[in-house]
C-alpha cells in the first residue's frame, strides 16, 4: 500500500493516502521536522527535527529508538531492509554522520562515519551503500566493507549550499545521481580489480555522465534511462521567480537532451526559493511528488487516456482515434471521439472527410447512420455521404436510399447513374425509382444517361424486353451481354442488321455461338469449308466489299467458288494478289507471273511464284523480264541457284551493266554450287554404300538357297538307293 509521510514546520507528521487524505497523525516536536525516512516495506519510520529529537519506530508498534540530542539533526535514513534485518541499522546527520545498530543485547550501538566538514544536509541509503552530502561534496560509504569509497566535490562553490542544496537519488543499487546548483553527475559504483586493491577500497566510482543545466536543480528522480528533473527558475537578474519546471531529459556523456518540459502552477511560487522545493519518487511505481511550502503536486507518466485527451485538446482527432483503437479499454471512448471528429469536420466544412469517417465511426449502428444521413440532408450534403452508406448485410431503410437517389436525380444524372450501378437493386424500391426516371425522361426524352440507367433498372427488375429495346436504341455495348445472359435470341430476329451494323465482331461471335438459331457465313466457312457452299459465290463479293484480308484465304481454301466470277470481281477492283492466285489456279501462269513483275514489281514474290510452279518456261520469262533491271538480277542471282543453272542468267547480262551487290551474289552462287556438289557426293557415297550392302545381302541369300538345294538332292538319293545321287548329277 502506498502512502505519503509529511512533516510540518510545527513538529507534526501526517500520513496521507495517494489522494491526499490524512490517515494518521503524530505529534513529534514543537519545531520543524527536518527529515522523514521510511523503509522499503513501509513498516518503520525515522524522524528527526530541528530541536535534536530522533525517533525510529514501527508504524504499527511504536517500539524503537527515541533520542534527544543537544544539536539539530538535519537528516535521518533507515536501512532499506530495516524491518527484516536483525541488527536494525539507521544513520543520522547533523554536524556528524552517525550509524546506529542494535546489538544482541537489544542495545543501540553508535559509530561515527564522518565528521569535521560542516553540517550534513542530505543522505540516501540503497542496499549496502550510503551517500551523503555536506558543503564540500558528496561521499559514499560501503557498509558491507566499512569503507568510504569516493568523494565527489561540489562544482560551483559560489552558490550557497544552504540556498541551493544538493539533490541525491539512487537509480539502482550501483548508480547514484547527484544534482547541485546547475550541475548533474551520474556516478556508477564499480568493483575494483582484485590485483589493484592494495590499500584501496574494493569499489570505486566512475562518473559516466556530467552536464550543466540552464536552471537550478531542486530534485532528481530516475525514469527508466531518463531523468525527471525539478527546476527552480529565475526569469531575470532582478530575482523575479517563475513557476517551477518539471522536465524529462535524456542524459548523454557530456550533455542532455530535453524530452519534455512542463511549468507547474503552485501557490505562492513567486515567494519560493530553490530550497523550498523537493522531488520525491515512489520506487516500483511511476509516481513523482513535487513538494512546495503550500502544495504537493503528484506527477505520473501519461497513460493512453492522457494522451488521447491531449490529442483532443489539440484537435488531432485522427491520431486520437488511432490511439483509442490501440487501447482495448478505450473502445467505448472511440465512438465518442469519432463523433466529435465528425462534428469537427462538418463545422469546418470538410463534408467529404466527415462522410468518409462515418464508415469507420458509425460501423454497424444503423440508428446513428440514419441520424447522420438526415443531418447531411439538413445541411444539403446528401451527395457527400451517399458513397459511404452501408450496402452489405446491414442496411438502412429503403426510404433512406430512395431519398438520396431522388436528390441526385434533381441535379446530377451522372452521379445518379453511378449509384444505380454501384448499389444493389435490393436497397430501394425499384419501381419507385423507375417511375421517377420516366418522369424526368418526359422532359428530356433523348437523355442518354437517363435512358441507360433506366435500362439497368429494367434489368434489375427482370423486364429484359424493355431493357433490350433501350440498349438497341442507344446502340449500347451491354446489349450483347444482356442477350447472352438472358437468352433473348427470340427477341432479336428482326434486329440482326442493326446488331451487325452496331458491332459486327460481337454480333458474329454471338450468332455463331448460337448457330442453331442464326448463322454467319465467314465463321461458318471457318468451321466447315463445305457447309454453306451455295453461298460461296456471294461470299466473294462480300469479302471483296467488306473484308478483303479474308478474301485470298477464302479463295485458297474454297473448292466451290466459281473461279471465273472471282477473277472478274478481283480484276474489277484491281486486286493484284488475288488475281495472280486465280490466274495460276486457272492455268494461266505466264500471265500471273507477268502481273507479279509488272503490277507488283516484287522480284521476291516473282521468284517465289516461279518456285511454286516449278516450270522452266516461267523461269525463262522471269529472266527475260529481269535482264534490264539490275535489282531484279540481284534478286535472281541470290535465289535461283538451286532451281535454275545460274549460267543461263549470267549469259544474258549485258556487258558493263552495274548490278548491286554482284560480288556477294556471285559468292552465294559459288557457295550454293559447292553445296550441291557436296550433296551429290554425299548422296553418291550413300548410294554406293547402300548398293554394296544390298549386294552382300543378295549374295548371302543366294548362298543359303544353294545350300538348301544340295541338302534336298542328298536326301532324295538316299530314298532312291546307292548311286542314285551320281546318276542325278550326270543327268
Secondary structure, 3 states (H helix, E strand, C coil): CCCEEEECCCCEEEEECCCCCEEEEEECCCCCEEEEEECCCCCEEEEEECCCEEEEEECCCCCEEEEECCCCCCEEEECCCCCCCCCCCEEEECCEEEEEEECCCCCEEEEEEEECCCCCCEEEEECCEEEEECCCEEEEEECCCCEEEEEEECCCCCCCCCCCCCEEEEEECCEEEEEECCEEEEEEEEECCHHHCCCCCCEEEEEEEEEECCCEEEEEEEECCEEEEEEECECCCCCCECCCEEEEEEECCCCEEEEEEEECCCCCHHHCCHHHCEEEEECCCCEEEEECCCCEEEEECCCHHHHHHHHHHCCCHHHHHHHHHHCHHHHHHHHHHHHHHHHHHHHHCCHHHHHHHHHHHHCCCHHHHHHHHHHHHHCCCHHHHHCCCCCCCCCCCHHHHHHHHHHHHHHCHHHHHHHHHHCCHHHCCHHHHHHHHHHHHHHCCCCHHHHHHHHHHHHHCCCHHHHHHHHHHHCCCHHHHHHHHHCCHHHCCCCHHHHHHHCHHHHHHHHHHCCCCCCCHHHHHHHCCCCCHHHHHHHHHHHHHHCHHHHHHHHHHCCCCCHHHHHHHHHHCCCHHHHHHHHHHCCCHHHHHHHHHHHHCCHHHHHHHHHHHCCHHHHHHHHHHHCCCHHHHHHHHHHCCCCCCHHHHHHHCCCCCCCCCHHHHHHHHHHHHHHHHHHHHHHHHHHHHHHHHHHHHHHHHHHHHHHHHHHHHHHHHHHHCCCHHHHHHHC
